[in-house]
Amino acid sequence: MKSDMTKGSIAPILIKFMLPLFVGNLFQQFYNMVDTLIVGRYVGEEALAAVGATGTIMFLILGFANGLATGFTVLTSQCYGAHDENRLRHSIANGIILAVIVTVITTFISVISMRSILHIMNTPENIFDYSYSYIITISYGIFASVFYNLGASILRAVGNSKVPLYFLILSACLNVLLDFVCIVGLDLKTFGAALATVIAQGISAVLCFIYIFKKQHSMWPTKSDWHLDSKDTNHQLRVGVPMALQFAITASGTMIMQAAINLFGSTAVASFTAASKIQSLITQGMPSMGQTIAAYAGQNYGAGRFDRLKDGIKNSMIIMTIYSLVAAVLSLTLLEPAMYLFFDSAQEVADHLPWALPYIRFCAICYIPLSAIFIFRNMMQGCGFGFLPMMGGVVELVSRAVMAVLSMKLMVYELASACDPAAWLTTGIFTFVAWLYVAPKIEKMFAGRQKA
């Protein structure tokens, strides 16, 4: 179930590889949404707001750890494209060892600092305990998310996007079942929602590595591979650390945005949470194309195919422009009926809709720049260039921070709602210009290899 992305017609390759990722990401968003839906309906608006208020913190913690883990597999993708099986196996072993170290450190820091983070983010007092219960459980379960993403990224690096999907679907179904058991049956409230998520991700992680060991045994590291090698460690950290920092920087911006939203009270937070969950579901094609481009870039970079890198950019942008327009129409059309999933009555929907609408309207305008971010950022990362994508995260942070601070100073909710689209627009332009800078360097590098 491996796939060589260095040959053949590009658009079909991208779409074929992307579709399982898209379905998988939908399921991942689905079971994240189920937490929110069940919490909102069976625990109440305050618990729903609490889960929403911790979403950006979760993005920071898991994004940083998973960015490292995903970055570690860029080397695996390049080794596969270069047909270097010995180094491919060692890159996997080296990445697993580094992921263990990252998980331990990230878990420790998250657990000891969580109460302070919630206070800094202006978390309303009436939802503080619910928020802490949810996010501290997610923090203790970081290992589950990191190792699922590592296992899935290893498989995607060699062109296998279907198997991670199967495990994710199984995990999503299990998460729904556990949500009902923990929240409805055992009345564990937000702790139960987080516990269900951790268990479901942990099972996905175990299944990914069992599959690699049993079905892709030629990829599995031998005894001699299980050590940290300075060359591979440097390569993986050189790519992984900027990816992790890019996630962390981006998440810091979303935390500032959430801090601004929190000032408008639990009703605004609950409305924003529902709207963002709906939007995340509709826009999952964008990160799916980003994951596709990362694998595609890694393989073609390893094979020295600069022509296919350029054509990959063109084909992916055409596909995602069409997708972005469809997503914009869907998000605007489906918002109101989808709000009934989160709230019980027409009156509740009417109360929350004015808070949800500005966010969705602003975001829909900027879906094409958002798509561009995923394409150009992942193309550069797949080729081993981590600094400029990381700086794109800085642009996102600054853009969100400016809008959030203005919102908090002026107490204008619409400015807080515009944080995401402002970040997407500025960062989309930045990553496009960054690719124009990086592309000639890659072409020159490949020309030098051919002469040698």
Helices and strands as residue ranges (DSSP letters): H 10-42, H 45-53, H 55-72, H 74-81, H 85-120, H 125-140, H 142-157, H 162-179, I 180-185, H 189-215, G 217-219, G 223-225, H 230-262, H 266-282, H 285-303, H 306-339, H 346-365, H 367-382, H 387-410, H 413-417, H 419-451
